[in-house]
Amino acid sequence: MTLSPLPSAAADRLAAPRISVVIPARDEAARIGRALSRIFASVRSSCEVIVVVDTDEDPTWQEVQAWAAVEPRLRCLVGEYGPGPANAIRFGIDQARAGVAVVTMADNSDDPRQIEQLAALVEHGAAVAAASRYSRGGSQIGGPIGKSLLSRLAGRSLRLLARAGTRDATNSFKAYSTSFIGEVGIDSRQGFAIGIELTAKARRLRREVAEIPTIWLDREEGKSGFRVLAWIPAYLRWYLFCFGRRLTAAELTARCARRARPEPAVPPACDPTPLAPRQTRTSEWAAWHVIAAKDDLAGVAQSRGKSPARGETASPVAAESRGAA
């Protein structure tokens, strides 16, 4: 059977979709198929779905590639900004071709029928549109109680005290204006703090933040880890940033640049003691939503390397240092 070429209007819609759906995924091969089915069945507008994985060795990659062979709206990309959900979301948004990017999860906890509703809010002027578990008509079914209480407290207090525009600033299921993101950038590098970061930036610029109620379902398979002690500083930073006077885009950029964490210092060249190898950091992907509550110190740099064994010759610099002492 010979397929006729697409009409020019249809080709244009594929080239410039209305919505870009960004899905960070890791080890979701068993769940990503159902998530994609629900999205393509729910979104009637022209769209592209971008799944971002850390490595092509992830079984999720093979699963999505099989889907992409028969679904031209689907792209599976290997992230180039580093591992973890924040970097995957950043990379996916940077690859988006639409004026609206909707971030959703691969574990089927979000309602894909609301993707177009969120996109419509952005198209009508909102910089950020949030799916809110804590507004009237919304709810959260399942999930750890501690995480729910913390995110509920953060969202409601920001709505009441900072007039953030949403009662659920920490939820990752949000739509964003890609031009707004291009203007303010994304600073988060860990966890799922991007949701509250962009909400805070929109508030400080006095851009509109909108919300619709949503029903969030806890994942049916796998388990979520708690990492509050590891991620709470990032969330707290953007929580506090929500409060304050109106900023211009230039002032916001300058302020965020001043607060950016410097890269780890390189050991001095004159220090002959080698650094011990780093341990592998426990994956951030064990916790899929909003706020987690168990600190993992495995990624902290270890102490300096051990001294030379008996019979080994100390370096000239070390010998000179001992002589000087």
Helices and strands as residue ranges (DSSP letters): H 8-15, E 19-24, H 29-42, E 47-53, H 59-68, E 74-78, H 85-95, E 100-103, G 112-114, H 115-123, E 128-132, E 139-141, H 145-157, I 158-162, E 174-177, H 178-184, H 194-204, E 209-213, E 215-217, H 228-241, H 249-259, G 284-286, H 316-324
